[in-house]
Amino acid sequence: MKRLAVCVALTVSAAALAAGPAATAEPSPGKRGTPARHHAPAKAANESARLARSILNTKGITYATAHVGGTDKASLPKQNLVDVSNGRLARTSPWGHKKGARVALDTKMLNGALKLGTQYRYKFQISELVGGEHSRTSKHYAGRAIDVTWINGRHVGKKADHKGFMKACRKLGASLVLGPGDDKNHKTHVHCQW
Ligand SMILES: [Zn+2]
């Protein structure tokens, strides 16, 4: 993950931030019926809110209630989803490489996480979305990655079916998937990013 992260993430994140939930421009009178370009960001925010709500309503998807590196409730994964479902941005933790920032959650990531539950029927626990500490250019800080520690009642690295889960992430369009066997940083969790 460290080596492959690129600065494109920052651009995407910045654009999403700028779009924000407050982008609610009305179409100009002369252009009714035609899709106005400035509507796209607001639409993306609405879609993120809808997907975040769907994830929260999916039985079988659970959330870590603590970070590995510190205590901060505002950046826990469930709170990230609650914030976005309410039209707000997700908060990063007050430590790590992107302290106390607010970022959008990517719709592709949200869609992937949702389908892991609803389509692939996995019961899994999300340990981090944008919170926690990751490598400097990590896609977590761009709202594009998910960490999973429990799969179908078993901890990753302790007989969980991480291979099946990782395959499902790839089928759902994830561009980078890491887990046990890949490197020392992923012995006990799966990382899927879009
Ligand atoms: Zn990760």
Residues whose N, C-alpha, C, O or C-beta is under 5 A from the ligand:
A	BS01	ZN	A145 I146 D147 H191
